[in-house]
Amino acid sequence: MKIPAPVVRLIATLLLACCASIPAFGQNPRLQIKNLDKLSKKASEVVDVTLDESMLKLASKFMAEDKDEDDAEAREIVKDLKGVYVKSFEFEKEGEYSEEDVEAIRSQLAAPGWTRVVGVRSKHDGDNAEVYLMTDSNTRNILGLAIIAADPENLTVVNLVGPIDIEKLSALEGKMGIPRMGLDKEKGKPSQKQAASHDEKK
Amino acid sequence: MTRRNRVRLHILALSGLLLAPAAGRAGDREFHAIVERIQAHYQKRPMRFMGLASFVANRVRPEGVRNIKLAVFEHLDSSRHPADPDFDAFMQEIVGPEFHPFVRVRSRRDGEQTFVYARGLGRDLELLVVTLEQDEACVVKMHVDSEGMRQWVDDPPAMSRKTPASHGGGR
């Protein structure tokens, strides 16, 4: 049986459209942060915040009813997100987590598509803040974001899945368990004050 | 008003106070199912007069929160606590698939674990907060509106610590 040419063209077009709308192969903005669970035994406090797509839909619906102008940017970000995952550890003393523990997350962020956009490390107090973005290799759309915020007694990993405007990221600081990192409201980068107080290592 | 009528009125008011939580039970099958599951697991009954405690909690509730239900378990056998890796599965099995895990706070300092699950319920968000301590457990179910939801989204860990469950059922 011969399939008519217009039907073949239609199928080909549909397939192309489908392929274009999904991220390139291997690009998954969802981090595996379960491997940090082993730190739970050492941590004095562990906080897990999970907002999956259905919860975020609910949240954005509720937030839409909130007319507070200050939350307008946060509402804008949340409505497009597909997941917010935050894991935070607080330790009683230094040295309870190792660089290898953090490297388990960083190694995932070395995968294609991820780019580090902010990296601040302080030699003085050991504070460390890194922000990574995953972009679609074809469309350059942002697919997700990861934050590693660490100091000697605290470790927080944030994973936002879905399109996000990096310039509005500061609006989410302090919300949904996301730590405050002093990101510049305008550019989603560390503020001048913070940048000045830290020594750039990389 | 005669003295006899005043006494009748007081009895009527007191009956209303005690029966009001029972009247609201019809729509709380899940809450009672969870309480029963915990009861069966630990072989312990919740504290008595929880209906009255729920009634009081609903009178002093924070903004954006309503329909609070409480159940507190005391003197639990800590050896029956599921092992750490099984806790999430244990809790998810208890609350059922309709509830989404939202916040989990585990504090080694005070040996407390708080699990918050959520589901959409019309214009409200229904939250189920389960707190497990060494020998106590508390289950709180509540409805939050947009204001309540905003507070929860703003700072989920802080809000989970503010619930009656995190304060031993508000005792």
HADDOCK unambig.tbl for C-alpha pairs under 7 A between the chains (distance, minus, plus):
assign (segid A and resid 44 and name CA) (segid B and resid 107 and name CA) 5.71 0.50 0.50
assign (segid A and resid 44 and name CA) (segid B and resid 108 and name CA) 4.81 0.50 0.50
assign (segid A and resid 44 and name CA) (segid B and resid 109 and name CA) 5.65 0.50 0.50
assign (segid A and resid 45 and name CA) (segid B and resid 106 and name CA) 5.53 0.50 0.50
assign (segid A and resid 45 and name CA) (segid B and resid 107 and name CA) 4.28 0.50 0.50
assign (segid A and resid 45 and name CA) (segid B and resid 108 and name CA) 6.01 0.50 0.50
assign (segid A and resid 46 and name CA) (segid B and resid 105 and name CA) 5.63 0.50 0.50
assign (segid A and resid 46 and name CA) (segid B and resid 106 and name CA) 5.04 0.50 0.50
assign (segid A and resid 46 and name CA) (segid B and resid 107 and name CA) 6.40 0.50 0.50
assign (segid A and resid 47 and name CA) (segid B and resid 104 and name CA) 5.66 0.50 0.50
assign (segid A and resid 47 and name CA) (segid B and resid 105 and name CA) 4.49 0.50 0.50
assign (segid A and resid 47 and name CA) (segid B and resid 106 and name CA) 6.46 0.50 0.50
assign (segid A and resid 47 and name CA) (segid B and resid 157 and name CA) 6.85 0.50 0.50
assign (segid A and resid 48 and name CA) (segid B and resid 103 and name CA) 5.49 0.50 0.50
assign (segid A and resid 48 and name CA) (segid B and resid 104 and name CA) 4.93 0.50 0.50
assign (segid A and resid 48 and name CA) (segid B and resid 105 and name CA) 6.38 0.50 0.50
assign (segid A and resid 49 and name CA) (segid B and resid 102 and name CA) 5.65 0.50 0.50
assign (segid A and resid 49 and name CA) (segid B and resid 103 and name CA) 4.52 0.50 0.50
assign (segid A and resid 49 and name CA) (segid B and resid 104 and name CA) 6.54 0.50 0.50
assign (segid A and resid 50 and name CA) (segid B and resid 101 and name CA) 6.38 0.50 0.50
assign (segid A and resid 50 and name CA) (segid B and resid 102 and name CA) 4.83 0.50 0.50
assign (segid A and resid 50 and name CA) (segid B and resid 103 and name CA) 6.25 0.50 0.50
assign (segid A and resid 51 and name CA) (segid B and resid 102 and name CA) 6.07 0.50 0.50
assign (segid A and resid 58 and name CA) (segid B and resid 120 and name CA) 6.74 0.50 0.50
assign (segid A and resid 59 and name CA) (segid B and resid 149 and name CA) 6.94 0.50 0.50
assign (segid A and resid 62 and name CA) (segid B and resid 146 and name CA) 4.71 0.50 0.50
assign (segid A and resid 62 and name CA) (segid B and resid 149 and name CA) 6.69 0.50 0.50
assign (segid A and resid 63 and name CA) (segid B and resid 146 and name CA) 6.56 0.50 0.50
assign (segid A and resid 63 and name CA) (segid B and resid 150 and name CA) 6.30 0.50 0.50
assign (segid A and resid 65 and name CA) (segid B and resid 146 and name CA) 6.66 0.50 0.50
assign (segid A and resid 66 and name CA) (segid B and resid 146 and name CA) 6.97 0.50 0.50
assign (segid A and resid 175 and name CA) (segid B and resid 153 and name CA) 6.54 0.50 0.50
assign (segid A and resid 175 and name CA) (segid B and resid 154 and name CA) 4.33 0.50 0.50
assign (segid A and resid 175 and name CA) (segid B and resid 155 and name CA) 5.48 0.50 0.50
assign (segid A and resid 176 and name CA) (segid B and resid 153 and name CA) 5.17 0.50 0.50
assign (segid A and resid 176 and name CA) (segid B and resid 154 and name CA) 5.31 0.50 0.50
assign (segid A and resid 176 and name CA) (segid B and resid 155 and name CA) 5.31 0.50 0.50
assign (segid A and resid 176 and name CA) (segid B and resid 156 and name CA) 5.89 0.50 0.50
assign (segid A and resid 177 and name CA) (segid B and resid 155 and name CA) 5.86 0.50 0.50
assign (segid A and resid 177 and name CA) (segid B and resid 156 and name CA) 6.35 0.50 0.50
assign (segid A and resid 177 and name CA) (segid B and resid 157 and name CA) 6.72 0.50 0.50
